[in-house]
Amino acid sequence: MADTPAIHIRDLVVGFGEKIILDHLDLDVNGGEILGLVGASGGGKSVLMRTLVGLLPKRSGQIDFAGDSDDERRWGVLFQQGALFSALTARQNIQFPLRECARLSPVLLDEIANAKLEMVGLTREDGDKYPSELSGGMTKRVALARALALDPSLLFLDEPTSGLDPIAAGEFDALIRTLHRTLRFTVFMVTHDLNSLQAICDRVAALADGRIAAIGRLSSVLKSDHPWVQAYFHGARAQKLGLGN
Ligand SMILES: Nc1ncnc2c1ncn2[C@@H]1O[C@H](COP(=O)(O)OP(=O)(O)OP(=O)(O)O)[C@@H](O)[C@H]1O
């Protein structure tokens, strides 16, 4: 499984007006791995993720997913800030993709949502709460439960630990790792969190100048001589984590 690309991207160009954001980008995401994507703020990480999930058009290039047809693809997406529907309870948010994609009885919908709540470390009672009643960490967990609603084979995470304190961020990383080990999905994760890169990513890809400047295990990316990669991984914050020595 590990050698099958879950996502195969070649020569991808995405831009807005005159501005080119992704400039002939190549990337393979291996089946079953957790790939962490880092890059400068405004460098195009979210644009890449939104293009992969079909929310932005590409100018040119090729994006192929493992699996034979659109019907066989099961994706989950966790957007930055969770992006829950504020008028729906946590449980209704989790049920939303199920209602869109399958005709299930109300009893079964509740059972599935309760199982997903438990999976992400929340209770049935939490399912009755509205997003305004949830802490930042709980919001991320509900958003993750919603992303898991359709039992995805591919999970897209956009800065899953942003806005969380270090303890909550560490717990969320551990949750993703545990779910990944158990459910064996592929993860494409945009992150600024150096701890997450160290703790849960199998490989790291660095986006710079609209392309993947370095990719591989964190230890090999650290050795890249690309100027942005050097600055990112050998800066003061990285040094504090013992990276880039
Ligand atoms: N819909 C859009 N229309 C026009 N420009 C856009 C659009 N979406 C993103 N951009 C531009 O594309 C560039 C890349 O944005 P993107 O959100 O992908 O950056 P990022 O790497 O995710 O940054 P950050 O780490 O700060 O979240 C930015 O210059 C942004 O202004």
The ligand as a Gaussian input file, in Angstrom:
#p B3LYP/6-31G(d) Opt

LIG

0 1
 N       -9.667000      32.962000      -4.239000
 C       -8.536000      33.676000      -4.356000
 N       -8.474000      34.746000      -5.203000
 C       -7.328000      35.446000      -5.349000
 N       -6.184000      35.180000      -4.706000
 C       -6.192000      34.144000      -3.861000
 C       -7.357000      33.339000      -3.634000
 N       -7.056000      32.367000      -2.739000
 C       -5.757000      32.572000      -2.403000
 N       -5.245000      33.617000      -3.077000
 C       -3.857000      34.099000      -2.993000
 O       -3.007000      32.979000      -3.204000
 C       -1.833000      33.114000      -2.409000
 C       -1.630000      31.838000      -1.608000
 O       -2.634000      31.758000      -0.602000
 P       -2.773000      30.513000       0.373000
 O       -3.980000      30.770000       1.213000
 O       -2.726000      29.243000      -0.381000
 O       -1.455000      30.651000       1.249000
 P       -0.961000      29.693000       2.398000
 O        0.353000      29.138000       1.972000
 O       -2.022000      28.704000       2.757000
 O       -0.743000      30.760000       3.560000
 P       -0.964000      30.670000       5.155000
 O        0.147000      29.781000       5.663000
 O       -0.765000      32.079000       5.600000
 O       -2.334000      30.125000       5.421000
 C       -2.018000      34.363000      -1.563000
 O       -1.326000      35.415000      -2.191000
 C       -3.504000      34.598000      -1.604000
 O       -3.796000      35.971000      -1.473000

